Amino acid sequence: MKAMTIGSPATLDSLAFTERSDPGLPGRGEIRVALRGSSLNFHDLGVVTGRLPSEAGRIALADAGGIVEAVGDNVIEFSVGDQVVSCFFPDWQDGAPTIGTFARTPGDGMDGYATEFAVAPATAFTHAPRGYDAVEAATITTAGLTAWRALVGDGGLKAGDIVLLLGTGGVSIWGLQIARAMGATAIVTSSSGEKLERARTLGADHVVNYREVKDWGRAIANWTGGRGVDHILELGGAGTLANSIAAVRVGGHIALIGTVTGVAGDVPTAALMAKQARLQGLIVGSRRQQQAFIRAIDATGIRPVIDRRFPLAALPEAFRFQQSSAHFGKIGVEW
């Protein structure tokens, strides 16, 4: 079978199709899945470009949706024909996080899903949301679940809360949709006026162009009447954290999800302490949290925002589009 694998050295130019052996029939507790689509994440880009070291020949992509083709003995959760979606941390089933590396993350520490078929433990997948195709389903594994855990699982989001979302990538747009579905007020930042207008059409109550408003954290706090926001999806890291602390309310929650502006920098600790805010590092979520998120999707009818879809053979071009930061929401790959 064909698989899109990481080259040596890892670059977009060395990312290419190779032939891999078919994984065969599932064993006890396993399922065989015909994979049909994926979506790109910042983590995937880091792996295929060598920023996050992996092994040459590794099959790329952490997320995938597909159809169950066969089930092994002792599998009762899935049947042939079921639509399924993968888990980012296949070994983290439930409870508090115990995994701090990507050693068992598909497309990083082990082979991913940029291929035709996979055989894996049934616990490495969940049912997909009703009515989703494979690409739509694959948007929930990393981006969607990260937003869900940050806002609902760990943040305790409730109707009437105010949520600040940095940027208009996959995590933030999922966060916007979750916030609106649960009756929260949503604020979105971006450097693009066009993207901010698109965010408004999805229900953003307030938008801020951070290139035009340098002290945007204080400006957002002022927009709330000086109270500050309840939840922040912080994807910038060092370059945006000070503004996020300025924007959050006393006792609020900042979920540190990304480091787009840098992996290290000064943290205004006195300001954070004065806000008595909870600054929490966060990476995706457990299988149980993914199942809870899918139940919420089925109940609310949320559909993911997919900017563009590429064929698997054009995976390098899809990543280049991601590097351009021109996308709004998620980038899909299908085959």
C-alpha positions as MATLAB code, in Angstrom:
seq = 'MKAMTIGSPATLDSLAFTERSDPGLPGRGEIRVALRGSSLNFHDLGVVTGRLPSEAGRIALADAGGIVEAVGDNVIEFSVGDQVVSCFFPDWQDGAPTIGTFARTPGDGMDGYATEFAVAPATAFTHAPRGYDAVEAATITTAGLTAWRALVGDGGLKAGDIVLLLGTGGVSIWGLQIARAMGATAIVTSSSGEKLERARTLGADHVVNYREVKDWGRAIANWTGGRGVDHILELGGAGTLANSIAAVRVGGHIALIGTVTGVAGDVPTAALMAKQARLQGLIVGSRRQQQAFIRAIDATGIRPVIDRRFPLAALPEAFRFQQSSAHFGKIGVEW';
ca = [
       0.000    0.000    0.000;
       1.073    3.602   -0.502;
       2.108    5.767    2.442;
       3.363    9.344    2.668;
       6.581    9.135    4.667;
       9.129   11.509    6.177;
      12.441   11.763    4.330;
      16.024   12.233    5.473;
      16.589   14.982    6.283;
      12.986   15.818    7.122;
      11.832   18.509    4.710;
       8.746   19.127    2.643;
      10.758   18.263   -0.467;
      11.674   14.843    0.947;
       8.097   14.015    1.982;
       7.014   11.413   -0.568;
       5.009    8.286   -1.301;
       6.650    4.949   -0.462;
       5.388    1.392   -0.606;
       4.541   -0.237    2.723;
       3.264   -3.705    3.529;
      -0.456   -4.087    4.066;
      -1.084   -4.423    7.841;
      -3.274   -7.490    7.344;
      -6.140   -8.632    9.534;
      -6.732   -7.353   13.051;
      -5.739   -9.424   16.054;
      -7.492   -9.725   19.390;
      -8.771   -6.333   20.533;
      -7.833   -4.659   17.237;
      -9.663   -3.147   14.274;
      -8.676   -2.674   10.646;
      -9.572    0.751    9.275;
      -9.678    1.896    5.656;
      -8.368    5.432    6.076;
      -9.968    8.149    3.960;
      -8.912   11.572    5.208;
      -6.916   13.692    7.619;
      -6.359   17.306    8.629;
      -3.139   19.207    9.228;
      -1.865   20.450   12.574;
       1.035   22.673   13.616;
       2.488   19.585   15.291;
       2.427   17.654   11.995;
       4.225   20.509   10.257;
       6.920   20.444   12.911;
       7.512   16.737   12.397;
       7.678   16.725    8.591;
      10.045   19.727    8.531;
      12.368   18.371   11.221;
      11.557   20.950   13.890;
      10.238   18.057   15.974;
      12.680   15.178   15.435;
      11.257   11.881   14.230;
      12.597    8.940   12.191;
      13.177    8.815    8.450;
      10.529    6.609    6.875;
       7.928    7.422    9.513;
       4.390    7.620    8.108;
       3.148   11.185    8.627;
      -0.031   12.681   10.142;
      -1.494   12.279   13.615;
      -5.192   12.397   12.717;
      -7.410   10.321   10.452;
     -10.965    9.327    9.767;
     -12.028    6.124    8.052;
     -14.270    3.083    7.913;
     -13.917   -0.122    9.920;
     -13.196   -3.012    7.540;
     -12.689   -5.830   10.056;
     -12.755   -6.358   13.812;
     -10.678   -8.751   15.869;
     -11.796  -11.029   18.681;
     -13.058   -9.342   21.837;
     -14.015   -6.094   20.056;
     -17.579   -5.128   20.933;
     -17.502   -1.337   20.536;
     -17.147   -1.328   16.727;
     -18.675   -3.175   13.789;
     -17.710   -3.436   10.139;
     -18.833   -0.272    8.326;
     -18.595    2.054   11.318;
     -17.190    5.525   10.701;
     -14.308    6.115   13.114;
     -11.680    8.702   13.987;
      -8.260    8.289   15.591;
      -6.988    9.444   18.998;
      -3.917   11.692   19.355;
      -2.801    9.913   22.540;
      -3.980    6.332   21.952;
      -2.707    5.206   25.373;
      -4.460    7.971   27.338;
      -7.909    6.530   27.811;
      -9.281    8.506   30.756;
      -8.416   10.425   33.894;
      -5.696   12.975   34.567;
      -2.854   13.326   32.031;
       0.101   11.012   32.566;
       1.778   11.391   29.159;
       4.259   14.205   28.591;
       5.922   13.119   25.342;
       4.935   12.250   21.782;
       6.602    8.826   21.868;
       3.251    7.122   21.229;
       1.625    9.811   19.112;
       0.857    8.692   15.518;
       2.903   10.524   12.914;
       5.579   11.373   15.473;
       6.826    8.660   17.825;
       5.161    5.946   15.761;
       3.698    5.588   12.280;
       0.802    7.883   11.503;
      -2.172    7.749    9.192;
      -1.075    9.174    5.827;
      -1.717    5.796    4.249;
      -4.480    3.533    2.998;
      -5.074    1.114    5.877;
      -4.264    0.808    9.559;
      -4.589   -1.964   12.121;
      -4.572   -0.738   15.701;
      -6.133   -1.438   19.090;
      -9.810   -0.553   19.051;
      -9.071    1.865   21.891;
      -6.960    3.981   19.517;
     -10.157    5.104   17.753;
     -13.606    6.409   18.641;
     -16.808    6.609   16.649;
     -16.896    9.664   14.383;
     -19.604   12.322   14.778;
     -22.810   11.496   12.935;
     -22.849   12.773    9.345;
     -19.171   13.747    9.260;
     -16.964   12.635    6.384;
     -13.427   11.426    7.080;
     -11.783   14.850    6.747;
     -14.351   16.521    8.996;
     -13.918   13.787   11.586;
     -10.127   14.181   11.519;
     -10.425   17.841   12.561;
     -11.571   16.840   16.041;
      -8.658   14.595   17.057;
      -6.128   17.349   17.741;
      -7.590   20.807   17.119;
     -11.178   20.226   18.170;
     -10.360   18.172   21.244;
      -7.744   20.689   22.374;
     -10.344   23.478   22.301;
     -12.949   21.274   23.986;
     -10.669   20.229   26.827;
      -9.385   23.777   27.369;
     -12.836   25.334   27.510;
     -15.117   22.608   28.826;
     -13.114   19.750   30.307;
     -10.568   21.810   32.249;
     -12.062   25.293   31.974;
     -15.622   24.506   33.061;
     -17.143   26.746   30.371;
     -20.739   27.763   31.032;
     -23.336   29.968   29.396;
     -22.581   33.646   29.899;
     -18.793   33.223   30.127;
     -16.489   35.309   27.938;
     -13.912   33.477   25.817;
     -10.865   34.997   24.092;
      -9.486   33.116   21.092;
      -6.101   34.049   19.638;
      -5.961   33.750   15.854;
      -8.162   31.984   13.349;
      -6.496   28.587   12.982;
      -8.105   25.242   13.670;
      -8.038   25.328   17.482;
      -9.340   28.879   17.742;
     -12.153   28.420   15.233;
     -13.234   25.227   16.977;
     -13.108   27.213   20.224;
     -15.309   29.906   18.705;
     -17.875   27.336   17.610;
     -17.865   25.557   20.976;
     -18.233   28.849   22.848;
     -21.184   29.970   20.740;
     -22.884   26.559   20.943;
     -22.705   26.727   24.751;
     -24.015   30.251   25.109;
     -20.725   32.022   25.780;
     -19.488   35.355   24.421;
     -16.546   35.006   22.004;
     -13.729   37.444   21.185;
     -11.301   36.713   18.326;
      -7.953   38.311   17.481;
      -6.173   38.326   14.121;
      -3.934   40.524   11.986;
      -6.296   40.078    9.016;
      -9.394   42.172    8.676;
     -10.851   39.654    6.234;
     -10.408   36.789    8.683;
     -11.960   38.839   11.476;
     -15.021   39.454    9.338;
     -15.270   35.718    8.685;
     -15.056   35.149   12.444;
     -17.976   37.537   12.879;
     -20.061   35.482   10.463;
     -19.408   32.443   12.687;
     -20.710   34.307   15.714;
     -17.774   36.233   17.181;
     -19.205   38.995   19.384;
     -16.085   41.158   19.261;
     -12.916   41.137   17.129;
      -9.539   42.831   17.545;
      -6.812   43.380   14.969;
      -3.665   42.976   17.050;
      -1.493   44.779   14.492;
      -3.646   47.878   14.815;
      -4.208   47.598   18.585;
      -0.835   46.944   20.212;
      -2.155   46.936   23.780;
      -4.924   44.546   22.804;
      -5.083   42.759   26.150;
      -6.032   45.924   28.001;
      -8.388   46.918   25.167;
     -10.231   43.594   25.482;
     -10.462   43.944   29.262;
     -11.943   47.410   28.736;
     -14.490   45.971   26.281;
     -15.698   43.673   29.077;
     -16.247   46.683   31.319;
     -12.940   46.156   33.087;
     -13.824   42.715   34.422;
     -11.727   40.707   31.954;
     -12.428   37.448   30.127;
     -13.069   34.088   31.763;
     -11.166   31.813   29.365;
      -8.300   32.313   26.926;
      -7.001   29.921   24.289;
      -3.392   31.114   24.267;
      -1.652   29.950   21.093;
       1.076   32.572   20.756;
       3.257   31.857   23.749;
       6.040   34.257   24.681;
       4.950   37.068   22.377;
       1.304   37.173   23.435;
       1.206   35.966   27.037;
       1.560   39.416   28.607;
      -1.475   40.669   26.692;
      -3.435   37.552   27.617;
      -2.707   38.144   31.295;
      -3.883   41.740   30.875;
      -7.115   40.490   29.286;
      -8.028   37.723   31.745;
     -10.274   38.366   34.737;
      -9.187   37.837   38.317;
      -9.348   34.075   38.856;
      -9.699   33.325   35.130;
      -8.221   30.491   33.082;
      -5.483   30.770   30.434;
      -4.908   27.537   28.494;
      -1.396   27.637   26.996;
      -1.794   25.586   23.835;
       0.743   26.911   21.335;
       4.076   28.668   21.040;
       3.756   30.296   17.629;
       5.691   33.393   18.706;
       8.454   31.490   20.500;
       9.126   28.683   22.960;
      10.669   30.889   25.649;
      10.361   34.424   26.933;
       9.628   36.661   29.893;
       6.460   35.949   31.851;
       5.019   38.925   33.790;
       4.765   36.874   36.969;
       3.657   39.770   39.165;
       0.747   40.523   36.826;
      -0.196   36.836   36.710;
      -0.075   36.617   40.490;
      -2.183   39.753   40.878;
      -4.803   38.272   38.559;
      -4.735   35.007   40.553;
      -5.302   33.403   37.166;
      -4.701   29.766   36.319;
      -2.079   29.398   33.560;
      -2.273   25.815   32.347;
      -0.137   24.043   29.780;
      -2.326   21.731   27.744;
      -1.853   19.154   24.969;
      -4.983   17.662   23.349;
      -6.941   15.261   25.607;
      -7.956   11.720   26.506;
     -10.108    9.249   24.608;
     -12.923    9.740   27.129;
     -12.804   13.501   26.551;
     -12.939   12.888   22.789;
     -16.061   10.786   23.247;
     -17.656   13.546   25.345;
     -16.804   16.089   22.652;
     -18.362   13.918   19.963;
     -21.573   13.627   21.995;
     -21.651   17.432   22.162;
     -21.127   17.690   18.395;
     -23.982   15.256   17.771;
     -26.229   17.242   20.120;
     -25.423   20.704   18.747;
     -24.848   20.008   15.053;
     -21.531   21.912   14.899;
     -19.653   21.392   11.628;
     -15.919   22.067   11.300;
     -14.608   24.905    9.151;
     -12.315   23.485    6.460;
     -10.570   26.097    4.360;
      -9.252   23.822    1.614;
      -8.849   20.133    0.797;
      -5.835   18.562   -0.899;
      -5.290   15.044   -2.265;
      -2.823   12.978   -0.254;
      -0.364   13.066   -3.173;
      -0.229   16.857   -2.741;
       0.592   16.692    0.989;
       3.749   18.851    0.610;
       1.660   21.545   -1.091;
      -0.913   21.320    1.700;
       1.815   21.934    4.269;
       3.142   24.883    2.265;
      -0.335   26.364    2.328;
      -0.313   25.887    6.097;
       3.067   27.627    6.338;
       1.641   30.636    4.506;
      -0.859   31.205    7.360;
      -3.451   32.077    4.719;
      -5.933   29.465    5.920;
      -8.974   30.022    8.115;
      -9.879   27.010   10.228;
      -8.559   23.612    9.157;
      -6.762   22.236    6.096;
      -8.012   18.854    4.917;
      -6.291   15.980    3.088;
      -8.333   13.213    1.481;
      -7.820   10.060   -0.522;
];
